[in-house]
Amino acid sequence: MAKCLYCKEKAGVFKAVCADCNALLKAVQGLGTAFSFREMLDALMATSASNEKIEKFLDADIQGQGSIRDFITARMTNELARTVGQPTDTDSLKVKKIREEEKARPQIPLKPGQCNPFRK
């Protein structure tokens, strides 16, 4: 049995994508090109997939070009920057790099009201 490209769970015989992730993929494709993050989450929640499966789907990086979440973050960043008149060229690879750098950064426990000394 093959594993799903998105969630890495059982997909079925000769299938690359499980039924839940296939439904999630169709929901995202049905949104078109101009949608808000809230609209996308509403569409994903309308499927029968669990919240855990939705998270795995959004974090899937199938081609090494960034996850679905990275693509959406890049698009939203560019739209916001253009709206306020700033030049931008953010893409999913830049978002992925920032996300990975943030994960690699040492995490120290903070007390309430204390600021993170590593934050730039």
Contacts in CASP RR format, 6 or more apart in sequence:
PFRMAT RR
TARGET T0000
AUTHOR 0000-0000-0000
METHOD contacts of the structure
MODEL  1
MAKCLYCKEKAGVFKAVCADCNALLKAVQGLGTAFSFREMLDALMATSAS
NEKIEKFLDADIQGQGSIRDFITARMTNELARTVGQPTDTDSLKVKKIRE
EEKARPQIPLKPGQCNPFRK
1 10 0 8 1.000
1 11 0 8 1.000
1 12 0 8 1.000
1 13 0 8 1.000
2 10 0 8 1.000
2 11 0 8 1.000
2 12 0 8 1.000
2 13 0 8 1.000
2 14 0 8 1.000
2 15 0 8 1.000
2 16 0 8 1.000
3 9 0 8 1.000
3 10 0 8 1.000
3 11 0 8 1.000
4 10 0 8 1.000
4 11 0 8 1.000
4 15 0 8 1.000
4 16 0 8 1.000
4 17 0 8 1.000
4 18 0 8 1.000
4 21 0 8 1.000
5 11 0 8 1.000
5 16 0 8 1.000
5 17 0 8 1.000
5 21 0 8 1.000
5 60 0 8 1.000
5 62 0 8 1.000
6 17 0 8 1.000
6 18 0 8 1.000
6 21 0 8 1.000
6 24 0 8 1.000
6 25 0 8 1.000
6 56 0 8 1.000
6 57 0 8 1.000
6 60 0 8 1.000
6 62 0 8 1.000
7 18 0 8 1.000
7 20 0 8 1.000
7 21 0 8 1.000
7 53 0 8 1.000
7 56 0 8 1.000
7 57 0 8 1.000
7 60 0 8 1.000
8 56 0 8 1.000
9 18 0 8 1.000
10 18 0 8 1.000
11 17 0 8 1.000
11 18 0 8 1.000
11 21 0 8 1.000
12 18 0 8 1.000
17 25 0 8 1.000
20 47 0 8 1.000
20 48 0 8 1.000
20 49 0 8 1.000
20 50 0 8 1.000
20 53 0 8 1.000
21 49 0 8 1.000
21 53 0 8 1.000
21 57 0 8 1.000
23 47 0 8 1.000
23 48 0 8 1.000
23 49 0 8 1.000
24 44 0 8 1.000
24 47 0 8 1.000
24 49 0 8 1.000
24 53 0 8 1.000
24 54 0 8 1.000
24 57 0 8 1.000
25 57 0 8 1.000
27 43 0 8 1.000
27 44 0 8 1.000
27 46 0 8 1.000
27 47 0 8 1.000
28 40 0 8 1.000
28 43 0 8 1.000
28 44 0 8 1.000
28 68 0 8 1.000
30 43 0 8 1.000
31 39 0 8 1.000
31 40 0 8 1.000
31 43 0 8 1.000
37 72 0 8 1.000
37 76 0 8 1.000
40 72 0 8 1.000
44 54 0 8 1.000
44 57 0 8 1.000
44 58 0 8 1.000
45 54 0 8 1.000
49 57 0 8 1.000
57 68 0 8 1.000
58 67 0 8 1.000
58 68 0 8 1.000
58 69 0 8 1.000
59 67 0 8 1.000
59 68 0 8 1.000
59 69 0 8 1.000
60 67 0 8 1.000
60 68 0 8 1.000
61 67 0 8 1.000
61 70 0 8 1.000
61 96 0 8 1.000
64 96 0 8 1.000
65 92 0 8 1.000
65 93 0 8 1.000
65 96 0 8 1.000
66 92 0 8 1.000
66 93 0 8 1.000
66 95 0 8 1.000
66 96 0 8 1.000
67 92 0 8 1.000
67 96 0 8 1.000
70 92 0 8 1.000
70 93 0 8 1.000
70 95 0 8 1.000
70 96 0 8 1.000
70 99 0 8 1.000
71 92 0 8 1.000
71 95 0 8 1.000
73 92 0 8 1.000
73 95 0 8 1.000
74 90 0 8 1.000
74 91 0 8 1.000
74 92 0 8 1.000
74 94 0 8 1.000
74 95 0 8 1.000
77 88 0 8 1.000
77 90 0 8 1.000
77 95 0 8 1.000
78 88 0 8 1.000
78 89 0 8 1.000
78 90 0 8 1.000
81 87 0 8 1.000
81 88 0 8 1.000
81 90 0 8 1.000
82 88 0 8 1.000
105 118 0 8 1.000
106 118 0 8 1.000
108 116 0 8 1.000
108 117 0 8 1.000
108 118 0 8 1.000
110 116 0 8 1.000
END
